[in-house]
């Protein structure tokens, strides 16, 4: 008994190899998944960063494209004020011409200029001949078009308006209806009717030429000088930087008895005589074939007498 060892501690447990294996595997799995999780998180953050960078690049590209389009539209608007941008060298400030006509001052500091103007088109019969002659003689004109006649001629008439513009001629507004009773009831201007009528032609021109097309030049049917109550129109034009253009010479293709080409040319020459600044009234509507025939002689007269051909814009 004296030599017997007495163990007062706890009984030592035997380690279970199976449990040890499970614990080790579990620990390794936790370590593996932790490393993988960190890798996945890092990858996710990188992807999101790259996606943000791409979104910012797309947004910047869209901003640049939008700004470019805005500038192009602004430039287009500038190019489309009555005359093609490439033909601005032929254009002349219509407001200055309007003032000259109102004051009957046809001097121009010794420099001769002429504005060939044609009313009531476009027509599919006469306008093509006019355009051909202008092109052959390398001169430009101003066409005061009426919306009703453009619609009457359909696509061919629309194409002629576009052709006139593309070839460097100026396009101006001469109302939609040309209806004196509607525009000037009792021979007095009705401004609301007048503006509504002219706006209809403006919309047609935007559709035919370009959405950006506009013109600040108009001619009152019958002429500004012919009607009462025009002060309200003058105020409107002044407020909107627009010009109403009458004339100080004409070939008389709408006055008196019908004339042949030679007579029309002689009348144009006679009424332009002695004027340094000439705005000549002619027509390119239906039935004005003699005007088309007279045009070469009229152009020759002004060239021979040292006139420069300009358009109104």
C-alpha positions as a Python dict, from the first residue, in 0.01 Angstrom:
ca = {
    (1, 'X'): (0, 0, 0),
    (2, 'X'): (282, 232, 87),
    (3, 'X'): (435, 200, -259),
    (4, 'X'): (110, 238, -452),
    (5, 'X'): (81, 563, -660),
    (6, 'X'): (-241, 743, -615),
    (7, 'X'): (-345, 978, -915),
    (8, 'X'): (-552, 1260, -778),
    (9, 'X'): (-585, 1432, -1130),
    (10, 'X'): (-841, 1382, -1403),
    (11, 'X'): (-830, 1078, -1610),
    (12, 'X'): (-635, 1145, -1936),
    (13, 'X'): (-854, 1124, -2247),
    (14, 'X'): (-734, 946, -2551),
    (15, 'X'): (-725, 1155, -2873),
    (16, 'X'): (-964, 1034, -3141),
    (17, 'X'): (-783, 1032, -3481),
    (18, 'X'): (-1113, 1057, -3668),
    (19, 'X'): (-1212, 1376, -3488),
    (20, 'X'): (-868, 1523, -3541),
    (21, 'X'): (-901, 1461, -3916),
    (22, 'X'): (-1240, 1631, -3932),
    (23, 'X'): (-1114, 1931, -3739),
    (24, 'X'): (-814, 1974, -3966),
    (25, 'X'): (-1029, 1948, -4279),
    (26, 'X'): (-1275, 2200, -4139),
    (27, 'X'): (-994, 2440, -4056),
    (28, 'X'): (-843, 2409, -4402),
    (29, 'X'): (-1184, 2464, -4559),
    (30, 'X'): (-1236, 2780, -4358),
    (31, 'X'): (-894, 2907, -4464),
    (32, 'X'): (-962, 2820, -4831),
    (33, 'X'): (-1303, 2981, -4838),
    (34, 'X'): (-1168, 3287, -4663),
    (35, 'X'): (-893, 3331, -4922),
    (36, 'X'): (-1140, 3268, -5203),
    (37, 'X'): (-1383, 3516, -5051),
    (38, 'X'): (-1118, 3782, -5034),
    (39, 'X'): (-1029, 3713, -5397),
    (40, 'X'): (-1394, 3729, -5501),
    (41, 'X'): (-1444, 4057, -5317),
    (42, 'X'): (-1134, 4207, -5477),
    (43, 'X'): (-1253, 4093, -5821),
    (44, 'X'): (-1602, 4236, -5759),
    (45, 'X'): (-1459, 4573, -5657),
    (46, 'X'): (-1237, 4578, -5966),
    (47, 'X'): (-1531, 4496, -6193),
    (48, 'X'): (-1743, 4770, -6040),
    (49, 'X'): (-1461, 5020, -6077),
    (50, 'X'): (-1415, 4928, -6442),
    (51, 'X'): (-1789, 4950, -6502),
    (52, 'X'): (-1797, 5297, -6347),
    (53, 'X'): (-1507, 5407, -6566),
    (54, 'X'): (-1688, 5278, -6875),
    (55, 'X'): (-2009, 5458, -6772),
    (56, 'X'): (-1816, 5782, -6725),
    (57, 'X'): (-1652, 5740, -7066),
    (58, 'X'): (-1991, 5674, -7230),
    (59, 'X'): (-2142, 5976, -7056),
    (60, 'X'): (-1852, 6195, -7171),
    (61, 'X'): (-1882, 6063, -7528),
    (62, 'X'): (-2256, 6135, -7524),
    (63, 'X'): (-2192, 6486, -7390),
    (64, 'X'): (-1935, 6554, -7661),
    (65, 'X'): (-2170, 6419, -7931),
    (66, 'X'): (-2459, 6630, -7800),
    (67, 'X'): (-2242, 6943, -7795),
    (68, 'X'): (-2119, 6872, -8148),
    (69, 'X'): (-2477, 6826, -8270),
    (70, 'X'): (-2583, 7150, -8099),
    (71, 'X'): (-2301, 7343, -8266),
    (72, 'X'): (-2380, 7186, -8604),
    (73, 'X'): (-2745, 7284, -8565),
    (74, 'X'): (-2647, 7639, -8472),
    (75, 'X'): (-2424, 7661, -8778),
    (76, 'X'): (-2699, 7514, -8994),
    (77, 'X'): (-2939, 7778, -8869),
    (78, 'X'): (-2690, 8050, -8958),
    (79, 'X'): (-2644, 7901, -9305),
    (80, 'X'): (-3017, 7880, -9369),
    (81, 'X'): (-3125, 8241, -9333),
    (82, 'X'): (-3278, 8299, -9674),
    (83, 'X'): (-2975, 8195, -9874),
    (84, 'X'): (-2733, 7905, -9887),
    (85, 'X'): (-2418, 7966, -9682),
    (86, 'X'): (-2201, 7906, -9990),
    (87, 'X'): (-2384, 8187, -10170),
    (88, 'X'): (-2360, 8455, -9902),
    (89, 'X'): (-2108, 8636, -10121),
    (90, 'X'): (-2400, 8729, -10348),
    (91, 'X'): (-2634, 8845, -10071),
    (92, 'X'): (-2702, 9199, -9955),
    (93, 'X'): (-2862, 9332, -9638),
    (94, 'X'): (-3234, 9347, -9714),
    (95, 'X'): (-3295, 9599, -9435),
    (96, 'X'): (-3070, 9851, -9610),
    (97, 'X'): (-3252, 9795, -9939),
    (98, 'X'): (-3590, 9830, -9770),
    (99, 'X'): (-3487, 10164, -9622),
    (100, 'X'): (-3363, 10286, -9961),
    (101, 'X'): (-3693, 10195, -10125),
    (102, 'X'): (-3897, 10365, -9853),
    (103, 'X'): (-3702, 10689, -9890),
    (104, 'X'): (-3686, 10672, -10271),
    (105, 'X'): (-3307, 10695, -10250),
    (106, 'X'): (-3165, 10479, -10528),
    (107, 'X'): (-2804, 10598, -10506),
    (108, 'X'): (-2529, 10359, -10394),
    (109, 'X'): (-2205, 10556, -10371),
    (110, 'X'): (-2144, 10515, -10743),
    (111, 'X'): (-2167, 10133, -10731),
    (112, 'X'): (-2439, 9976, -10942),
    (113, 'X'): (-2627, 9676, -10805),
    (114, 'X'): (-2939, 9500, -10927),
    (115, 'X'): (-3173, 9256, -10757),
    (116, 'X'): (-3364, 9030, -10993),
    (117, 'X'): (-3680, 8929, -10806),
    (118, 'X'): (-3950, 8683, -10907),
    (119, 'X'): (-4292, 8662, -10743),
    (120, 'X'): (-4562, 8396, -10710),
    (121, 'X'): (-4358, 8080, -10780),
    (122, 'X'): (-4272, 7814, -10779),
    (123, 'X'): (-4428, 7698, -11107),
    (124, 'X'): (-4342, 7382, -11292),
    (125, 'X'): (-4366, 7561, -11628),
    (126, 'X'): (-4175, 7890, -11594),
    (127, 'X'): (-3945, 7850, -11292),
    (128, 'X'): (-3727, 7582, -11458),
    (129, 'X'): (-3658, 7814, -11752),
    (130, 'X'): (-3572, 8101, -11516),
    (131, 'X'): (-3333, 7881, -11318),
    (132, 'X'): (-3165, 7755, -11634),
    (133, 'X'): (-3105, 8111, -11758),
    (134, 'X'): (-2969, 8227, -11422),
    (135, 'X'): (-2728, 7934, -11411),
    (136, 'X'): (-2612, 7986, -11770),
    (137, 'X'): (-2536, 8350, -11697),
    (138, 'X'): (-2386, 8285, -11353),
    (139, 'X'): (-2615, 8530, -11175),
    (140, 'X'): (-2841, 8489, -10873),
    (141, 'X'): (-3193, 8610, -10802),
    (142, 'X'): (-3443, 8631, -10516),
    (143, 'X'): (-3759, 8421, -10537),
    (144, 'X'): (-4060, 8548, -10342),
    (145, 'X'): (-4257, 8225, -10326),
    (146, 'X'): (-4622, 8159, -10244),
    (147, 'X'): (-4705, 7848, -10045),
    (148, 'X'): (-5024, 7778, -10235),
    (149, 'X'): (-4843, 7758, -10568),
    (150, 'X'): (-4576, 7532, -10421),
    (151, 'X'): (-4850, 7297, -10298),
    (152, 'X'): (-5029, 7324, -10629),
    (153, 'X'): (-4719, 7202, -10812),
    (154, 'X'): (-4658, 6916, -10568),
    (155, 'X'): (-4321, 6742, -10549),
    (156, 'X'): (-4189, 6891, -10877),
    (157, 'X'): (-4256, 7247, -10750),
    (158, 'X'): (-4095, 7163, -10415),
    (159, 'X'): (-3789, 7030, -10596),
    (160, 'X'): (-3763, 7361, -10787),
    (161, 'X'): (-3763, 7562, -10464),
    (162, 'X'): (-3488, 7339, -10328),
    (163, 'X'): (-3296, 7367, -10654),
    (164, 'X'): (-3320, 7748, -10649),
    (165, 'X'): (-3183, 7751, -10296),
    (166, 'X'): (-2907, 7499, -10368),
    (167, 'X'): (-2794, 7699, -10671),
    (168, 'X'): (-2734, 8007, -10457),
    (169, 'X'): (-3054, 8201, -10509),
    (170, 'X'): (-3236, 8359, -10215),
    (171, 'X'): (-3578, 8233, -10107),
    (172, 'X'): (-3818, 8487, -9955),
    (173, 'X'): (-4181, 8478, -9843),
    (174, 'X'): (-4468, 8618, -10052),
    (175, 'X'): (-4757, 8478, -9842),
    (176, 'X'): (-4946, 8152, -9876),
    (177, 'X'): (-5269, 8258, -10044),
    (178, 'X'): (-5192, 8594, -10209),
    (179, 'X'): (-5555, 8673, -10121),
    (180, 'X'): (-5602, 9050, -10093),
    (181, 'X'): (-5946, 9017, -9929),
    (182, 'X'): (-5808, 8794, -9656),
    (183, 'X'): (-5483, 8985, -9600),
    (184, 'X'): (-5626, 9337, -9640),
    (185, 'X'): (-6004, 9334, -9582),
    (186, 'X'): (-6142, 9675, -9679),
    (187, 'X'): (-5792, 9750, -9816),
    (188, 'X'): (-5662, 9763, -9455),
    (189, 'X'): (-5408, 9518, -9316),
    (190, 'X'): (-5535, 9244, -9085),
    (191, 'X'): (-5211, 9160, -8904),
    (192, 'X'): (-5336, 8830, -8757),
    (193, 'X'): (-5448, 8704, -9098),
    (194, 'X'): (-5128, 8830, -9256),
    (195, 'X'): (-4896, 8656, -9010),
    (196, 'X'): (-5096, 8332, -9016),
    (197, 'X'): (-5080, 8329, -9397),
    (198, 'X'): (-4707, 8395, -9409),
    (199, 'X'): (-4636, 8139, -9136),
    (200, 'X'): (-4798, 7870, -9350),
    (201, 'X'): (-4542, 7935, -9623),
    (202, 'X'): (-4261, 7939, -9367),
    (203, 'X'): (-4360, 7589, -9256),
    (204, 'X'): (-4365, 7467, -9616),
    (205, 'X'): (-4016, 7609, -9674),
    (206, 'X'): (-3883, 7438, -9361),
    (207, 'X'): (-4020, 7109, -9489),
    (208, 'X'): (-3892, 7157, -9845),
    (209, 'X'): (-3549, 7313, -9780),
    (210, 'X'): (-3450, 7232, -9422),
    (211, 'X'): (-3596, 7236, -9069),
    (212, 'X'): (-3341, 7510, -9000),
    (213, 'X'): (-3443, 7732, -9291),
    (214, 'X'): (-3580, 8076, -9220),
    (215, 'X'): (-3605, 8401, -9407),
    (216, 'X'): (-3633, 8751, -9272),
    (217, 'X'): (-3733, 8887, -9614),
    (218, 'X'): (-4091, 8915, -9735),
    (219, 'X'): (-4287, 9093, -10002),
    (220, 'X'): (-4644, 9199, -9937),
    (221, 'X'): (-4884, 9082, -10209),
    (222, 'X'): (-4968, 9395, -10405),
    (223, 'X'): (-4675, 9576, -10246),
    (224, 'X'): (-4639, 9739, -9906),
    (225, 'X'): (-4720, 10078, -10054),
    (226, 'X'): (-5067, 9972, -10170),
    (227, 'X'): (-5251, 9921, -9839),
    (228, 'X'): (-5368, 10105, -9529),
    (229, 'X'): (-5285, 10024, -9168),
    (230, 'X'): (-4934, 9897, -9240),
    (231, 'X'): (-4786, 10055, -8927),
    (232, 'X'): (-4861, 9745, -8720),
    (233, 'X'): (-4675, 9529, -8971),
    (234, 'X'): (-4382, 9771, -8970),
    (235, 'X'): (-4362, 9747, -8591),
    (236, 'X'): (-4369, 9368, -8608),
    (237, 'X'): (-4098, 9358, -8874),
    (238, 'X'): (-3880, 9603, -8681),
    (239, 'X'): (-3916, 9398, -8362),
    (240, 'X'): (-3817, 9077, -8544),
    (241, 'X'): (-3536, 9221, -8758),
    (242, 'X'): (-3728, 9150, -9079),
    (243, 'X'): (-3757, 9342, -9405),
    (244, 'X'): (-4046, 9409, -9640),
    (245, 'X'): (-3921, 9462, -9994),
    (246, 'X'): (-4111, 9640, -10270),
    (247, 'X'): (-3946, 9740, -10601),
    (248, 'X'): (-3833, 10041, -10806),
    (249, 'X'): (-3833, 9881, -11152),
    (250, 'X'): (-4042, 9616, -11327),
    (251, 'X'): (-4088, 9436, -11656),
    (252, 'X'): (-4467, 9491, -11635),
    (253, 'X'): (-4554, 9123, -11685),
    (254, 'X'): (-4853, 9171, -11452),
    (255, 'X'): (-4962, 9519, -11563),
    (256, 'X'): (-5181, 9620, -11857),
    (257, 'X'): (-5213, 9420, -12172),
    (258, 'X'): (-5004, 9111, -12228),
    (259, 'X'): (-4657, 9183, -12363),
    (260, 'X'): (-4406, 8979, -12558),
    (261, 'X'): (-4051, 8913, -12441),
    (262, 'X'): (-3903, 9212, -12623),
    (263, 'X'): (-4159, 9452, -12476),
    (264, 'X'): (-4102, 9315, -12126),
    (265, 'X'): (-3727, 9362, -12159),
    (266, 'X'): (-3768, 9721, -12284),
    (267, 'X'): (-3997, 9807, -11993),
    (268, 'X'): (-3741, 9668, -11745),
    (269, 'X'): (-3464, 9876, -11900),
    (270, 'X'): (-3672, 10194, -11905),
    (271, 'X'): (-3781, 10172, -11540),
    (272, 'X'): (-3425, 10092, -11421),
    (273, 'X'): (-3268, 10384, -11604),
    (274, 'X'): (-3065, 10626, -11391),
    (275, 'X'): (-3074, 10413, -11073),
    (276, 'X'): (-2763, 10280, -10904),
    (277, 'X'): (-2970, 10040, -10692),
    (278, 'X'): (-3237, 9851, -10885),
    (279, 'X'): (-3494, 9608, -10745),
    (280, 'X'): (-3679, 9474, -11045),
    (281, 'X'): (-4016, 9300, -11012),
    (282, 'X'): (-4091, 9000, -11236),
    (283, 'X'): (-4298, 8684, -11201),
    (284, 'X'): (-4224, 8315, -11250),
    (285, 'X'): (-4575, 8183, -11197),
    (286, 'X'): (-4790, 8001, -11452),
    (287, 'X'): (-4852, 8193, -11774),
    (288, 'X'): (-4533, 8401, -11753),
    (289, 'X'): (-4341, 8223, -12028),
    (290, 'X'): (-4260, 8555, -12197),
    (291, 'X'): (-4081, 8667, -11881),
    (292, 'X'): (-3857, 8361, -11906),
    (293, 'X'): (-3785, 8446, -12269),
    (294, 'X'): (-3708, 8811, -12182),
    (295, 'X'): (-3469, 8730, -11900),
    (296, 'X'): (-3151, 8677, -12108),
    (297, 'X'): (-3187, 9023, -12263),
    (298, 'X'): (-3256, 9182, -11923),
    (299, 'X'): (-2948, 9019, -11772),
    (300, 'X'): (-2735, 9130, -12067),
    (301, 'X'): (-2854, 9489, -12026),
    (302, 'X'): (-2748, 9505, -11662),
    (303, 'X'): (-2417, 9334, -11729),
    (304, 'X'): (-2340, 9570, -12017),
    (305, 'X'): (-2416, 9867, -11792),
    (306, 'X'): (-2184, 9757, -11510),
    (307, 'X'): (-2434, 9628, -11258),
    (308, 'X'): (-2345, 9363, -10998),
    (309, 'X'): (-2617, 9104, -10933),
    (310, 'X'): (-2714, 9054, -10569),
    (311, 'X'): (-2974, 8866, -10366),
    (312, 'X'): (-3181, 8986, -10072),
    (313, 'X'): (-3114, 8821, -9738),
}
